[in-house]
Amino acid sequence: MIWRPHRRLLTIEEAARSAGCKPGTIRRWIRTGRLRVVAHKRRQPLLLESDVLEADARIHRRRARPRST
């Protein structure tokens, strides 16, 4: 099987495990527009794995920057 993160749909809990954070963080990212819900399964939001990984990478890049003084 070929891994295709641009097509794989994740629940909030799966997205949190994938990003290494809590489900509340994923919900906040949805609320603030960092992530978009692409579908629903029984009223549960589904997210693209590639979007989750990209949002997580953006957050970590921002934290890794040294502060200018």
Secondary structure, DSSP 8 states (H G I E B T S, - for coil): ----TTT-EE-HHHHHHHHTS-HHHHHHHHHHTSS---EEETTEEEEEHHHHHHHHHHHHHHHHS----
